[in-house]
Amino acid sequence: MQHQALSPSAHQDTFTRDHLPPQESWPTFEFTVPEVRYPVQLNAATELITRAAADFGADRPALHAPGLPSWSYGELLRRSNQIAQVFREDLGVIPGNRVMLRAPNNQWLVACWLAVLKVGAVVVTTSPALRTGEVRQLIELTSPSVLVCDHRSTGDLPVDGSGPDGAPSLPTTVVFGGAGPEDLIARCGLKSGEFTDVATAADDVALLGPTSGSTGVPKITMHFHRDVLANADTFARYLLAPVPDDVFGGSPPLAFTFGLGGLVVFPLRFGASTLLTEKAAPVELAQLCHDAGVTVLFTAPTAYRAIVKQGKVALLAGLRIGVSAGEHLGADVWQQVFDATGLRLVDGIGATEMLHVFVSAAGEDIRPGATGRAVPGYRIAVLDEHGQAAGIGVPGRLAVIGPTGCRYLSGDRQADYVKDGWNITGDVFEMDADGYLTFHARSDSMIVSSGYNIGAPEVEDAIQKHPAVLETAVVARPDSERGSVVCAFVVLTPGVEPSATIRKDIQDFVKQQIAPYKYPREVRFIAALPRNPSGKLQHYRLREDLADEGSREGAVGTAAATDGTHP
């Protein structure tokens, strides 16, 4: 496979260029829509704020936050320039250095993110929900020279000397939002707000994105400046069609590429504004978005489902578009939202490796229950176990090629994701004659029980329709007789108490919805499902719990099956 030579880099610190995987292991890249054919020199922050403030107007609203004054494009430009000055003049950040950010979704985090790119550095945004060991692991993997942290999120930072053999664990750390002259905001007050962005190459690394860890083992994806803009110039431009009067909002943290695109890159690319919420339950998020006039909402199917089940779907009536990603969107939830508001939820599938959504449909092109078709600029296929096209209506592994693609830091697991030029996402889909994809399962969510292949999402959808169920997750539990059995973890709606009666009622209900052999032989009631900070279900943690039980000879499982609760 031929790959174009990389452009001369503006990076003085060559860490990211040195740790790109070998080009022969890269996926194929295609630039089939004109908007993604960028110049050789490109700085994503220049496009998203420096040029945007000039093109759309410095007075245009950019960032809103509940209870705080809004920032205009001019204010965001001045603040990001001031932070860039602090990085360069006070902290000695040079092009190519990594800068780690740790904060909830707020205005200063966005300004910091832009500032990192302005100085030609590489941004590593992390969630404040990460614990000490997780932060230390990311520091060891990405070697940042500076760590910028919200003053409320310092509690789980490792301390110097806490690393292996007493080695220093922290880069230079700067806090913002606190008190004292060393606080980043105080330092910004001493800067002019004038800064000339570094002329990075379009194929200089702009960000390192840790995966959400759906398998429990995070990997570090590498994305160029051109990649940052490409998802805005494909998915957002062609399917969302943003306009400057749009107000974006949503739940995903900026540490996850779903949130980064939907709440930062997309609105700034098109002169729109964003409502940033640091933390909000689904109904609270819906209320905040309703009050702020949000027109484009990004959140997970779980949030839409909770809003519907709690009778607050009318709060979504003001939306122009609701985007759902992160897990499968069931046709029932889609229909309930549509019936109540006329809103056609935009489903989509993306991946940290691809940076954002690459399969979707919008408006009249939506077919409820189907995820969608290839986003303009991307090409998709469904492959069998031999890497050949699976055929119409035959389930297989989803593969994608486009202007973005997988490059893992150091490339040690590159071959697991890239095969014959295709990015293999780990999702099982089938494709119809019109190119629409219908989701079956994650490849690691297929349950084989007594010779039957059972897709966990199908069982989840059936359980979810029960009026007593708020949400559910289904995994395989090892079984000596059947190989595996379907095990459902269920969160009941408020006011419904766990009992053997409700368990049997759920099981009987599922048998009426789908083939009886697919029903959950085991139903465990649980207070909350494990999720990462972006709201994505962590099925692997439930599988780990079951594996631990197996090592204890099933004692906990027996108790859970008889008393109606799960510890």
Secondary structure as UniProt FT lines:
FT   HELIX           15..18
FT   HELIX           23..25
FT   HELIX           34..36
FT   HELIX           44..45
FT   HELIX           46..50
FT   HELIX           51..56
FT   TURN            58..59
FT   STRAND          61..65
FT   TURN            66..67
FT   STRAND          68..72
FT   HELIX           73..85
FT   HELIX           86..90
FT   TURN            95..96
FT   STRAND          98..102
FT   HELIX           107..118
FT   TURN            119..120
FT   STRAND          122..126
FT   TURN            128..129
FT   HELIX           132..142
FT   STRAND          146..150
FT   HELIX           151..153
FT   TURN            155..156
FT   TURN            160..161
FT   HELIX           164..166
FT   STRAND          172..176
FT   TURN            181..182
FT   HELIX           184..188
FT   TURN            189..190
FT   TURN            202..203
FT   STRAND          205..210
FT   TURN            214..215
FT   STRAND          220..224
FT   HELIX           225..230
FT   HELIX           232..240
FT   TURN            244..245
FT   STRAND          247..250
FT   TURN            254..255
FT   HELIX           257..260
FT   HELIX           261..265
FT   HELIX           266..269
FT   TURN            270..271
FT   STRAND          273..275
FT   HELIX           282..292
FT   STRAND          296..299
FT   HELIX           301..309
FT   TURN            310..311
FT   HELIX           313..316
FT   TURN            317..318
FT   STRAND          321..324
FT   HELIX           331..341
FT   STRAND          346..350
FT   TURN            352..354
FT   STRAND          357..360
FT   HELIX           363..365
FT   TURN            368..369
FT   STRAND          372..374
FT   TURN            376..377
FT   STRAND          379..383
FT   TURN            385..386
FT   TURN            392..393
FT   STRAND          396..402
FT   HELIX           409..411
FT   TURN            412..413
FT   HELIX           414..417
FT   STRAND          418..419
FT   TURN            420..421
FT   STRAND          422..431
FT   TURN            433..434
FT   STRAND          437..442
FT   TURN            443..444
FT   STRAND          446..449
FT   TURN            450..451
FT   STRAND          452..455
FT   HELIX           456..464
FT   TURN            467..468
FT   STRAND          469..479
FT   TURN            480..482
FT   STRAND          483..492
FT   TURN            494..495
FT   HELIX           500..513
FT   HELIX           516..518
FT   STRAND          522..525
FT   TURN            533..534
FT   HELIX           539..551
FT   TURN            552..554
FT   HELIX           555..563
//
